[in-house]
Amino acid sequence: MKVGTIRQTIVLPGTPKQVYDALMTTRGHKAFTGADARISTKVGGKFMAWDGYIHGANLELVPGKRIVQSWVPTDETWPEGHESKVRFDLIPTPKGTRVTFTHSDVPKEHVGHLASGWRESYWTPLRAYLSA
């Protein structure tokens, strides 16, 4: 299977802790996405987001700095048993937090729609949530 990598850099309002908490707490994730989520805050813990569409496990967590997770969508076109990996690096800036985001091991046929999906389903609502 051919795979690709999505790389995006976004500056969001709020501190790295606020961005981390929005992504890594059940309450925060539900609040900015408007969808059901269950997020473990422990390395090795499982998570589910977007009403069960996404699930995976926490591989590395450094509060306020880094999140690394296995990431699998519930999509009939996603290769069975295949895990991709997401990484969020959070760096404070004068205007908020720079998120350097990498989504690796993405099956080639999913790279395009997932790249736009991250912008539309994560960065846009997360920016609005942190601005409120």
N, CA, C and O atoms as a MOPAC input file, in Angstrom:
PM7 MOZYME 1SCF
protein

 N      0.84000 1    -1.17400 1     0.00000 1
 C      0.00000 1     0.00000 1     0.00000 1
 C      0.89100 1     1.24500 1     0.00000 1
 O      1.87100 1     1.31700 1     0.74100 1
 N      0.54100 1     2.21500 1    -0.83500 1
 C      1.27000 1     3.47900 1    -0.86900 1
 C      0.66500 1     4.41300 1     0.16400 1
 O     -0.55500 1     4.52500 1     0.28200 1
 N      1.53700 1     5.08300 1     0.91300 1
 C      1.08900 1     6.00600 1     1.94700 1
 C      1.71300 1     7.37400 1     1.73500 1
 O      2.73300 1     7.51500 1     1.06100 1
 N      1.07900 1     8.37800 1     2.32500 1
 C      1.57700 1     9.74100 1     2.25500 1
 C      1.52800 1    10.38800 1     3.61500 1
 O      1.08400 1     9.78300 1     4.59100 1
 N      1.98700 1    11.62300 1     3.67200 1
 C      2.02700 1    12.38700 1     4.91700 1
 C      1.39200 1    13.75100 1     4.69700 1
 O      1.64000 1    14.41100 1     3.68800 1
 N      0.57600 1    14.15900 1     5.64800 1
 C     -0.03700 1    15.48800 1     5.65500 1
 C      0.72800 1    16.32300 1     6.67400 1
 O      0.89800 1    15.91600 1     7.82300 1
 N      1.18600 1    17.49300 1     6.24200 1
 C      1.86900 1    18.41600 1     7.16100 1
 C      1.15300 1    19.75600 1     7.09700 1
 O      0.93900 1    20.30400 1     6.01600 1
 N      0.78500 1    20.28000 1     8.25700 1
 C      0.10700 1    21.56800 1     8.32400 1
 C      0.64800 1    22.34600 1     9.51900 1
 O      0.93900 1    21.76700 1    10.56500 1
 N      0.78100 1    23.65500 1     9.35700 1
 C      1.18100 1    24.52200 1    10.45700 1
 C      0.11400 1    25.58800 1    10.61000 1
 O     -0.25700 1    26.25300 1     9.64300 1
 N     -0.37500 1    25.74800 1    11.82600 1
 C     -1.48000 1    26.64500 1    12.11400 1
 C     -1.12400 1    27.43700 1    13.36200 1
 O     -0.52800 1    26.88700 1    14.28900 1
 N     -1.47600 1    28.71500 1    13.40500 1
 C     -1.35500 1    29.49100 1    14.63400 1
 C     -2.76800 1    29.67700 1    15.17800 1
 O     -3.64900 1    30.21100 1    14.50500 1
 N     -2.95700 1    29.22300 1    16.41100 1
 C     -4.25900 1    29.30400 1    17.06200 1
 C     -4.19500 1    30.26100 1    18.24100 1
 O     -3.14400 1    30.39800 1    18.86800 1
 N     -5.31400 1    30.93100 1    18.55500 1
 C     -5.33000 1    31.76200 1    19.75300 1
 C     -5.26100 1    30.85900 1    20.98300 1
 O     -5.65900 1    29.69600 1    20.92900 1
 N     -4.76600 1    31.38900 1    22.06700 1
 C     -4.70100 1    30.60600 1    23.29000 1
 C     -3.31300 1    30.05800 1    23.54100 1
 O     -2.45900 1    30.02400 1    22.65500 1
 N     -3.11900 1    29.63700 1    24.75400 1
 C     -1.83000 1    29.09100 1    25.17300 1
 C     -1.69300 1    27.64100 1    24.72500 1
 O     -2.69100 1    27.00400 1    24.38900 1
 N     -0.46900 1    27.11000 1    24.71500 1
 C     -0.30900 1    25.68200 1    24.41700 1
 C     -1.13900 1    24.79800 1    25.35500 1
 O     -1.67000 1    23.77600 1    24.92100 1
 N     -1.25600 1    25.17200 1    26.62200 1
 C     -2.07500 1    24.38600 1    27.55300 1
 C     -3.53800 1    24.39400 1    27.12700 1
 O     -4.20100 1    23.35900 1    27.18400 1
 N     -4.05400 1    25.55300 1    26.69900 1
 C     -5.45300 1    25.62900 1    26.26000 1
 C     -5.69100 1    24.78700 1    25.00600 1
 O     -6.71400 1    24.11000 1    24.89800 1
 N     -4.75700 1    24.82500 1    24.06400 1
 C     -4.88200 1    24.01900 1    22.84600 1
 C     -4.81400 1    22.53700 1    23.20900 1
 O     -5.63500 1    21.74600 1    22.74500 1
 N     -3.84000 1    22.16100 1    24.03600 1
 C     -3.68200 1    20.77200 1    24.46900 1
 C     -4.96000 1    20.27800 1    25.15500 1
 O     -5.45500 1    19.19200 1    24.85400 1
 N     -5.48400 1    21.08600 1    26.07600 1
 C     -6.68700 1    20.67300 1    26.80800 1
 C     -7.89400 1    20.54200 1    25.88800 1
 O     -8.72800 1    19.66100 1    26.10000 1
 N     -8.00900 1    21.39200 1    24.87700 1
 C     -9.12400 1    21.27300 1    23.93600 1
 C     -9.03500 1    19.95600 1    23.16200 1
 O    -10.04600 1    19.29100 1    22.93900 1
 N     -7.83600 1    19.59100 1    22.76000 1
 C     -7.64900 1    18.35600 1    21.99700 1
 C     -7.71100 1    17.10500 1    22.87900 1
 O     -8.19200 1    16.05900 1    22.44300 1
 N     -7.22200 1    17.21800 1    24.12500 1
 C     -6.97800 1    16.02300 1    24.93100 1
 C     -7.89200 1    15.83400 1    26.13500 1
 O     -7.60600 1    15.00400 1    26.99800 1
 N     -8.98600 1    16.58900 1    26.20600 1
 C     -9.98500 1    16.30000 1    27.23100 1
 C    -11.30400 1    16.01000 1    26.53300 1
 O    -11.61600 1    16.59800 1    25.49800 1
 N    -12.05700 1    15.11600 1    27.10200 1
 C    -13.36400 1    14.78700 1    26.53000 1
 C    -14.21900 1    16.04200 1    26.42900 1
 O    -14.84500 1    16.29000 1    25.39800 1
 N    -14.24700 1    16.83200 1    27.49500 1
 C    -15.06700 1    18.04500 1    27.52200 1
 C    -14.64200 1    19.03200 1    26.43100 1
 O    -15.48800 1    19.54900 1    25.70100 1
 N    -13.34500 1    19.29300 1    26.31700 1
 C    -12.83700 1    20.23200 1    25.31800 1
 C    -13.10100 1    19.76000 1    23.90400 1
 O    -13.53600 1    20.53700 1    23.05300 1
 N    -12.83800 1    18.48100 1    23.65000 1
 C    -13.01000 1    17.93100 1    22.30100 1
 C    -14.47000 1    17.99900 1    21.87600 1
 O    -14.77900 1    18.38300 1    20.74800 1
 N    -15.36500 1    17.62400 1    22.78700 1
 C    -16.80000 1    17.71400 1    22.48000 1
 C    -17.21100 1    19.16100 1    22.22300 1
 O    -18.00400 1    19.43900 1    21.32400 1
 N    -16.66100 1    20.08400 1    23.02400 1
 C    -17.05600 1    21.48900 1    22.92100 1
 C    -16.66700 1    22.09000 1    21.58000 1
 O    -17.46600 1    22.80600 1    20.97700 1
 N    -15.45900 1    21.81700 1    21.09800 1
 C    -15.07700 1    22.47600 1    19.84400 1
 C    -15.55100 1    21.73700 1    18.60400 1
 O    -15.70700 1    22.35600 1    17.55100 1
 N    -15.78700 1    20.42000 1    18.69400 1
 C    -16.26400 1    19.69600 1    17.51000 1
 C    -17.78300 1    19.61700 1    17.43600 1
 O    -18.35200 1    19.51600 1    16.35000 1
 N    -18.44200 1    19.66500 1    18.59800 1
 C    -19.88500 1    19.47700 1    18.61900 1
 C    -20.28900 1    18.03000 1    18.43000 1
 O    -21.45200 1    17.73700 1    18.15200 1
 N    -19.32500 1    17.11100 1    18.58100 1
 C    -19.59300 1    15.68000 1    18.38000 1
 C    -19.15100 1    14.90700 1    19.61600 1
 O    -18.33000 1    15.38600 1    20.39800 1
 N    -19.69700 1    13.71900 1    19.78100 1
 C    -19.32900 1    12.88000 1    20.91600 1
 C    -17.86000 1    12.49000 1    20.83500 1
 O    -17.32800 1    12.23400 1    19.75500 1
 N    -17.21700 1    12.45000 1    21.99100 1
 C    -15.81100 1    12.06200 1    22.08600 1
 C    -15.56600 1    11.46900 1    23.46200 1
 O    -16.25500 1    11.81200 1    24.42200 1
 N    -14.59400 1    10.58900 1    23.55800 1
 C    -14.09000 1    10.06800 1    24.82600 1
 C    -12.57800 1    10.02100 1    24.68800 1
 O    -12.04800 1     9.25500 1    23.88300 1
 N    -11.88800 1    10.83000 1    25.46300 1
 C    -10.45300 1    10.98400 1    25.31300 1
 C     -9.74500 1    10.57000 1    26.60200 1
 O     -9.96600 1    11.17400 1    27.65100 1
 N     -8.91300 1     9.56500 1    26.53000 1
 C     -8.07100 1     9.20200 1    27.67400 1
 C     -6.91600 1    10.19500 1    27.74000 1
 O     -6.41500 1    10.64500 1    26.71000 1
 N     -6.50100 1    10.53200 1    28.94600 1
 C     -5.38300 1    11.46400 1    29.12300 1
 C     -4.08700 1    10.72600 1    29.44900 1
 O     -3.10600 1    11.35300 1    29.84900 1
 N     -4.07100 1     9.40700 1    29.28300 1
 C     -2.89800 1     8.60400 1    29.62300 1
 C     -2.23400 1     8.00800 1    28.38200 1
 O     -2.90600 1     7.67800 1    27.40500 1
 N     -0.91100 1     7.87500 1    28.43200 1
 C     -0.18600 1     7.17600 1    27.36400 1
 C     -0.66600 1     5.72900 1    27.36600 1
 O     -0.74600 1     5.09700 1    28.41900 1
 N     -0.98100 1     5.21300 1    26.19500 1
 C     -1.53800 1     3.87000 1    26.06700 1
 C     -3.05400 1     3.85900 1    26.13600 1
 O     -3.68800 1     2.86800 1    25.77300 1
 N     -3.64200 1     4.96200 1    26.60300 1
 C     -5.09200 1     5.05600 1    26.69700 1
 C     -5.72500 1     5.23000 1    25.32500 1
 O     -5.08100 1     5.68900 1    24.38100 1
 N     -6.97900 1     4.86100 1    25.23100 1
 C     -7.72100 1     4.92900 1    23.97000 1
 C     -8.49500 1     6.24000 1    23.86500 1
 O     -8.76400 1     6.91100 1    24.86200 1
 N     -8.83900 1     6.58100 1    22.63600 1
 C     -9.70900 1     7.72300 1    22.40700 1
 C    -10.67400 1     7.40000 1    21.28400 1
 O    -10.43400 1     6.52000 1    20.45900 1
 N    -11.77700 1     8.14100 1    21.27800 1
 C    -12.79200 1     8.07300 1    20.23400 1
 C    -13.27200 1     9.50100 1    20.02600 1
 O    -13.49400 1    10.22900 1    20.99400 1
 N    -13.43500 1     9.90800 1    18.76800 1
 C    -13.91600 1    11.25200 1    18.47100 1
 C    -14.87200 1    11.21900 1    17.28300 1
 O    -15.01600 1    10.21300 1    16.58900 1
 N    -15.51100 1    12.35800 1    17.08400 1
 C    -16.44100 1    12.52700 1    15.96100 1
 C    -17.50000 1    11.41800 1    15.91000 1
 O    -17.70800 1    10.76600 1    14.88700 1
 N    -18.16100 1    11.23600 1    17.06900 1
 C    -19.25900 1    10.25800 1    17.17500 1
 C    -18.81200 1     8.84300 1    16.80400 1
 O    -19.60700 1     8.05900 1    16.28500 1
 N    -17.55900 1     8.51400 1    17.06400 1
 C    -17.05100 1     7.17000 1    16.80100 1
 C    -16.37800 1     7.00600 1    15.45600 1
 O    -15.86700 1     5.92600 1    15.15800 1
 N    -16.36000 1     8.05000 1    14.62800 1
 C    -15.73600 1     7.93800 1    13.31100 1
 C    -14.22100 1     7.73400 1    13.41900 1
 O    -13.61900 1     7.05900 1    12.58400 1
 N    -13.61200 1     8.32100 1    14.45200 1
 C    -12.16500 1     8.22100 1    14.64300 1
 C    -11.89300 1     7.52200 1    15.97200 1
 O    -12.55100 1     7.78800 1    16.97800 1
 N    -10.91600 1     6.62900 1    15.95500 1
 C    -10.48000 1     6.01900 1    17.21000 1
 C     -8.99000 1     5.71600 1    17.12600 1
 O     -8.39600 1     5.71300 1    16.04700 1
 N     -8.41200 1     5.46500 1    18.27600 1
 C     -6.99100 1     5.15500 1    18.31300 1
 C     -6.48700 1     5.13200 1    19.73400 1
 O     -7.25400 1     4.94000 1    20.67800 1
 N     -5.17400 1     5.33300 1    19.88100 1
 C     -4.53900 1     5.28000 1    21.20400 1
 C     -3.49500 1     6.38100 1    21.31000 1
 O     -2.92700 1     6.82400 1    20.31200 1
 N     -3.25800 1     6.80600 1    22.53300 1
 C     -2.23500 1     7.81000 1    22.81400 1
 C     -0.87200 1     7.12600 1    22.88700 1
 O     -0.66700 1     6.22600 1    23.70100 1
 N      0.05400 1     7.55500 1    22.03600 1
 C      1.39000 1     6.96200 1    21.99000 1
 C      2.40300 1     7.76700 1    22.80000 1
 O      3.30000 1     7.20200 1    23.42500 1
 N      2.25100 1     9.09600 1    22.78300 1
 C      3.14800 1     9.97600 1    23.53500 1
 C      2.37100 1    11.22700 1    23.90200 1
 O      1.70600 1    11.82200 1    23.05500 1
 N      2.45300 1    11.62600 1    25.16700 1
 C      1.76900 1    12.82800 1    25.63700 1
 C      2.72500 1    13.65300 1    26.49600 1
 O      3.25900 1    13.16900 1    27.49400 1
 N      2.92800 1    14.88900 1    26.09600 1
 C      3.69900 1    15.85000 1    26.89600 1
 C      2.77200 1    17.04900 1    27.05100 1
 O      2.68500 1    17.88200 1    26.14900 1
 N      2.06900 1    17.14900 1    28.19900 1
 C      1.06700 1    18.20100 1    28.35500 1
 C      1.58400 1    19.58600 1    27.97600 1
 O      2.64600 1    20.02200 1    28.41800 1
 N      0.79400 1    20.26100 1    27.14000 1
 C      1.12500 1    21.59400 1    26.68200 1
 C      2.19400 1    21.65400 1    25.60300 1
 O      2.54500 1    22.73800 1    25.13800 1
 N      2.72200 1    20.48700 1    25.19500 1
 C      3.81400 1    20.47900 1    24.21100 1
 C      3.60500 1    19.53200 1    23.03400 1
 O      3.80500 1    19.92700 1    21.88500 1
 N      3.20700 1    18.29500 1    23.29800 1
 C      3.16200 1    17.31600 1    22.20700 1
 C      2.09300 1    16.25000 1    22.47200 1
 O      1.86900 1    15.81300 1    23.60100 1
 N      1.44600 1    15.85700 1    21.36700 1
 C      0.48700 1    14.74800 1    21.36400 1
 C      0.85800 1    13.86900 1    20.17800 1
 O      0.99700 1    14.35900 1    19.05700 1
 N      1.01800 1    12.56700 1    20.42300 1
 C      1.23000 1    11.60500 1    19.33900 1
 C      0.21000 1    10.48200 1    19.55600 1
 O      0.12900 1     9.90500 1    20.63900 1
 N     -0.56100 1    10.18500 1    18.51400 1
 C     -1.61800 1     9.17900 1    18.61000 1
 C     -1.63700 1     8.28300 1    17.37600 1
 O     -1.28900 1     8.71000 1    16.27600 1
 N     -2.05100 1     7.03100 1    17.58000 1
 C     -2.44800 1     6.22000 1    16.43200 1
 C     -3.84500 1     6.71300 1    16.06000 1
 O     -4.60100 1     7.15500 1    16.92500 1
 N     -4.17800 1     6.63800 1    14.80200 1
 C     -5.41700 1     7.24700 1    14.32600 1
 C     -6.01600 1     6.35700 1    13.24100 1
 O     -5.36500 1     6.06300 1    12.23800 1
 N     -7.26600 1     5.93000 1    13.45100 1
 C     -7.94700 1     5.05700 1    12.50000 1
 C     -9.38500 1     5.55300 1    12.31900 1
 O    -10.12400 1     5.67100 1    13.29700 1
 N     -9.78500 1     5.84200 1    11.08700 1
 C    -11.19100 1     6.18800 1    10.87500 1
 C    -12.02800 1     4.92300 1    10.68500 1
 O    -11.53300 1     3.88400 1    10.24700 1
 N    -13.30400 1     5.04400 1    11.02500 1
 C    -14.25500 1     3.97400 1    10.75100 1
 C    -14.82600 1     4.28600 1     9.37100 1
 O    -15.84800 1     4.95900 1     9.23900 1
 N    -14.15200 1     3.78700 1     8.36400 1
 C    -14.48600 1     4.09600 1     6.97700 1
 C    -14.26700 1     2.82300 1     6.18000 1
 O    -13.19100 1     2.22800 1     6.24100 1
 N    -15.26100 1     2.40800 1     5.44500 1
 C    -15.14300 1     1.13500 1     4.72100 1
 C    -14.04600 1     1.15100 1     3.66400 1
 O    -13.61300 1     0.09200 1     3.20900 1
 N    -13.59000 1     2.33700 1     3.26900 1
 C    -12.50900 1     2.39200 1     2.27600 1
 C    -11.11900 1     2.44300 1     2.91700 1
 O    -10.10900 1     2.40600 1     2.21400 1
 N    -11.06700 1     2.52700 1     4.25400 1
 C     -9.77600 1     2.52800 1     4.96500 1
 C     -9.29600 1     1.08000 1     5.06100 1
 O    -10.08300 1     0.20200 1     5.41300 1
 N     -8.03000 1     0.81000 1     4.75900 1
 C     -7.53400 1    -0.56700 1     4.81700 1
 C     -7.67700 1    -1.17500 1     6.22300 1
 O     -7.24200 1    -0.58800 1     7.21400 1
 N     -8.28200 1    -2.33500 1     6.28200 1
 C     -8.53100 1    -2.98700 1     7.56300 1
 C     -7.23200 1    -3.22500 1     8.32600 1
 O     -6.25200 1    -3.73000 1     7.77900 1
 N     -7.25200 1    -2.84400 1     9.61100 1
 C     -6.09600 1    -3.05900 1    10.46900 1
 C     -4.98800 1    -2.02800 1    10.32000 1
 O     -3.98500 1    -2.09800 1    11.03100 1
 N     -5.14800 1    -1.07000 1     9.40600 1
 C     -4.08800 1    -0.07900 1     9.17600 1
 C     -4.24700 1     1.11200 1    10.12400 1
 O     -5.32500 1     1.70000 1    10.22300 1
 N     -3.15200 1     1.46000 1    10.82300 1
 C     -3.14400 1     2.62700 1    11.69900 1
 C     -2.25300 1     3.70500 1    11.10600 1
 O     -1.13200 1     3.43200 1    10.67600 1
 N     -2.75800 1     4.92500 1    11.08700 1
 C     -1.91400 1     6.06600 1    10.74600 1
 C     -1.49800 1     6.70600 1    12.07200 1
 O     -1.92500 1     6.27600 1    13.14300 1
 N     -0.66800 1     7.73000 1    11.98200 1
 C     -0.17900 1     8.38000 1    13.19000 1
 C     -0.32300 1     9.88500 1    13.04400 1
 O      0.02300 1    10.45500 1    12.00900 1
 N     -0.84000 1    10.53100 1    14.09700 1
 C     -0.90500 1    11.98600 1    14.12800 1
 C      0.01400 1    12.51100 1    15.21900 1
 O      0.18500 1    11.89800 1    16.27300 1
 N      0.60400 1    13.67700 1    14.92700 1
 C      1.49100 1    14.32100 1    15.89000 1
 C      1.17900 1    15.81600 1    15.88700 1
 O      1.15800 1    16.45800 1    14.83600 1
 N      0.94000 1    16.35300 1    17.07200 1
 C      0.70500 1    17.77800 1    17.27300 1
 C      1.85300 1    18.29400 1    18.13300 1
 O      2.01600 1    17.85600 1    19.27100 1
 N      2.65000 1    19.21800 1    17.60300 1
 C      3.67000 1    19.89300 1    18.39200 1
 C      3.17300 1    21.31200 1    18.64900 1
 O      2.82500 1    22.03200 1    17.71400 1
 N      3.14200 1    21.71100 1    19.92200 1
 C      2.57700 1    22.99400 1    20.32900 1
 C      3.69500 1    23.91700 1    20.81000 1
 O      4.43500 1    23.58400 1    21.73500 1
 N      3.80800 1    25.08300 1    20.16800 1
 C      4.87400 1    26.02200 1    20.48900 1
 C      4.26000 1    27.39200 1    20.75200 1
 O      3.51700 1    27.90400 1    19.91500 1
 N      4.56200 1    27.99700 1    21.91100 1
 C      4.00300 1    29.31900 1    22.19300 1
 C      4.56300 1    30.36600 1    21.23400 1
 O      5.74000 1    30.33200 1    20.87300 1
 N      3.69800 1    31.29700 1    20.82700 1
 C      4.10700 1    32.43000 1    19.98600 1
 C      3.46600 1    33.68200 1    20.58300 1
 O      2.57900 1    33.57900 1    21.43000 1
 N      3.90400 1    34.85100 1    20.15100 1
 C      3.26900 1    36.08000 1    20.64700 1
 C      1.76600 1    36.15600 1    20.33700 1
 O      1.02300 1    36.83900 1    21.04100 1
 N      1.32500 1    35.46000 1    19.29400 1
 C     -0.09000 1    35.50800 1    18.89800 1
 C     -0.89400 1    34.30600 1    19.37800 1
 O     -2.07600 1    34.20300 1    19.05200 1
 N     -0.29200 1    33.39300 1    20.14300 1
 C     -1.01000 1    32.22100 1    20.61900 1
 C     -0.12700 1    30.99200 1    20.61300 1
 O      0.91500 1    30.95300 1    21.26800 1
 N     -0.55700 1    29.98600 1    19.86500 1
 C      0.16500 1    28.71800 1    19.80100 1
 C      0.32700 1    28.28600 1    18.35600 1
 O     -0.64500 1    28.21700 1    17.60300 1
 N      1.56400 1    27.99600 1    17.97400 1
 C      1.80800 1    27.42700 1    16.64600 1
 C      1.70400 1    25.91400 1    16.78800 1
 O      2.42000 1    25.29600 1    17.57600 1
 N      0.80300 1    25.33700 1    16.01300 1
 C      0.63200 1    23.88500 1    15.97200 1
 C      1.32400 1    23.39100 1    14.70800 1
 O      0.94900 1    23.75600 1    13.59400 1
 N      2.33500 1    22.55900 1    14.90100 1
 C      2.95700 1    21.87500 1    13.77100 1
 C      2.36900 1    20.47500 1    13.78900 1
 O      2.60600 1    19.69300 1    14.71000 1
 N      1.59900 1    20.17600 1    12.75400 1
 C      0.80300 1    18.95700 1    12.70000 1
 C      1.32800 1    18.04400 1    11.59900 1
 O      1.57900 1    18.48500 1    10.47700 1
 N      1.48900 1    16.77300 1    11.93200 1
 C      1.90400 1    15.76500 1    10.95400 1
 C      0.98100 1    14.56200 1    11.07400 1
 O      0.77800 1    14.02900 1    12.16500 1
 N      0.42600 1    14.14200 1     9.95100 1
 C     -0.39200 1    12.92100 1     9.89800 1
 C      0.30400 1    11.99600 1     8.91600 1
 O      0.26200 1    12.21800 1     7.70600 1
 N      0.94000 1    10.96200 1     9.43500 1
 C      1.75600 1    10.07300 1     8.60400 1
 C      1.10700 1     8.70500 1     8.41600 1
 O      0.16000 1     8.34400 1     9.11500 1
 N      1.64100 1     7.95600 1     7.45500 1
 C      1.14300 1     6.62200 1     7.10600 1
 C     -0.31800 1     6.64700 1     6.64500 1
 O     -1.09100 1     5.73100 1     6.92500 1
 N     -0.66900 1     7.71400 1     5.93600 1
 C     -2.02700 1     7.86100 1     5.40700 1
 C     -2.08200 1     7.18900 1     4.03700 1
 O     -1.29100 1     7.53100 1     3.15800 1
 N     -3.00800 1     6.23300 1     3.83600 1
 C     -3.13300 1     5.65500 1     2.49500 1
 C     -3.30600 1     6.76900 1     1.46000 1
 O     -4.09300 1     7.69500 1     1.65500 1
 N     -2.55500 1     6.66500 1     0.35300 1
 C     -2.50500 1     7.73200 1    -0.65600 1
 C     -3.88900 1     8.23700 1    -1.06800 1
 O     -4.07600 1     9.44000 1    -1.25100 1
 N     -4.85100 1     7.33700 1    -1.21300 1
 C     -6.17100 1     7.75200 1    -1.68400 1
 C     -6.93500 1     8.58700 1    -0.65800 1
 O     -7.97500 1     9.16100 1    -0.98300 1
 N     -6.43200 1     8.66200 1     0.57900 1
 C     -7.10200 1     9.43900 1     1.62500 1
 C     -6.41100 1    10.76400 1     1.93100 1
 O     -6.96500 1    11.58100 1     2.66700 1
 N     -5.22400 1    10.99800 1     1.39000 1
 C     -4.44900 1    12.19700 1     1.73200 1
 C     -5.21300 1    13.48200 1     1.43000 1
 O     -5.28000 1    14.36300 1     2.28700 1
 N     -5.78400 1    13.61500 1     0.24700 1
 C     -6.45200 1    14.85100 1    -0.15900 1
 C     -7.62800 1    15.22000 1     0.72200 1
 O     -7.69600 1    16.34100 1     1.22800 1
 N     -8.55500 1    14.29500 1     0.91300 1
 C     -9.75000 1    14.64600 1     1.68800 1
 C     -9.43100 1    14.78700 1     3.17000 1
 O    -10.08400 1    15.57200 1     3.85700 1
 N     -8.44600 1    14.05200 1     3.68400 1
 C     -8.08800 1    14.22500 1     5.08900 1
 C     -7.36900 1    15.55300 1     5.31900 1
 O     -7.56700 1    16.18300 1     6.35800 1
 N     -6.55200 1    15.98300 1     4.38400 1
 C     -5.87200 1    17.27500 1     4.51800 1
 C     -6.90200 1    18.40200 1     4.62900 1
 O     -6.77300 1    19.27300 1     5.48900 1
 N     -7.90800 1    18.39300 1     3.77800 1
 C     -8.93800 1    19.43000 1     3.87500 1
 C     -9.81800 1    19.18700 1     5.10600 1
 O    -10.30600 1    20.14400 1     5.70800 1
 N    -10.02300 1    17.94300 1     5.48000 1
 C    -10.80700 1    17.62000 1     6.67400 1
 C    -10.19000 1    18.16100 1     7.95500 1
 O    -10.90600 1    18.64300 1     8.83200 1
 N     -8.87200 1    18.08700 1     8.07000 1
 C     -8.21300 1    18.65700 1     9.25100 1
 C     -8.46000 1    20.15700 1     9.32400 1
 O     -8.72700 1    20.69100 1    10.40000 1
 N     -8.37300 1    20.83500 1     8.19100 1
 C     -8.60100 1    22.28400 1     8.19400 1
 C    -10.05100 1    22.60800 1     8.56900 1
 O    -10.29800 1    23.46200 1     9.42100 1
 N    -10.99500 1    21.93500 1     7.94100 1
 C    -12.40900 1    22.23900 1     8.13900 1
 C    -12.96500 1    21.72400 1     9.46100 1
 O    -13.76700 1    22.40100 1    10.10400 1
 N    -12.54100 1    20.52700 1     9.87100 1
 C    -13.14700 1    19.87900 1    11.03500 1
 C    -12.36600 1    20.06900 1    12.32900 1
 O    -12.89100 1    19.81800 1    13.41400 1
 N    -11.12200 1    20.50900 1    12.22200 1
 C    -10.32500 1    20.74100 1    13.43400 1
 C     -9.87700 1    22.18800 1    13.56000 1
 O    -10.25200 1    22.85700 1    14.52300 1
 N     -9.09300 1    22.68700 1    12.62800 1
 C     -8.48800 1    24.01100 1    12.83100 1
 C     -9.51600 1    25.13100 1    12.86000 1
 O     -9.41100 1    26.02700 1    13.69800 1
 N    -10.50100 1    25.11100 1    11.97800 1
 C    -11.50800 1    26.17600 1    11.95500 1
 C    -12.35000 1    26.18500 1    13.22800 1
 O    -12.46400 1    27.23700 1    13.85700 1
 N    -12.95600 1    25.04700 1    13.64400 1
 C    -13.74700 1    25.09900 1    14.87700 1
 C    -12.88500 1    25.28200 1    16.13300 1
 O    -13.34100 1    25.87700 1    17.11000 1
 N    -11.65400 1    24.78100 1    16.11700 1
 C    -10.77300 1    24.96100 1    17.27100 1
 C    -10.41000 1    26.43900 1    17.43300 1
 O    -10.36600 1    26.95300 1    18.55100 1
 N    -10.15400 1    27.11200 1    16.32500 1
 C     -9.85900 1    28.55600 1    16.37500 1
 C    -11.06600 1    29.30900 1    16.95200 1
 O    -10.89400 1    30.18000 1    17.80400 1
 N    -12.27200 1    28.98700 1    16.50600 1
 C    -13.47700 1    29.64900 1    17.01000 1
 C    -13.67600 1    29.36300 1    18.50300 1
 O    -14.00600 1    30.26800 1    19.27000 1
 N    -13.47800 1    28.12900 1    18.90500 1
 C    -13.62700 1    27.74000 1    20.32200 1
 C    -12.63200 1    28.49300 1    21.20200 1
 O    -13.00300 1    28.99300 1    22.26500 1
 N    -11.38800 1    28.57700 1    20.77600 1
 C    -10.36500 1    29.24300 1    21.58100 1
 C    -10.52100 1    30.76600 1    21.57800 1
 O    -10.01500 1    31.44300 1    22.47300 1
 N    -11.20900 1    31.29700 1    20.58900 1
 C    -11.43900 1    32.74700 1    20.49200 1
 C    -12.61800 1    33.20800 1    21.34600 1
 O    -12.74100 1    34.39300 1    21.65800 1
 N    -13.47400 1    32.27600 1    21.71700 1
 C    -14.70800 1    32.63200 1    22.45800 1
 C    -14.42300 1    33.09700 1    23.87700 1
 O    -15.34900 1    33.42800 1    24.61600 1

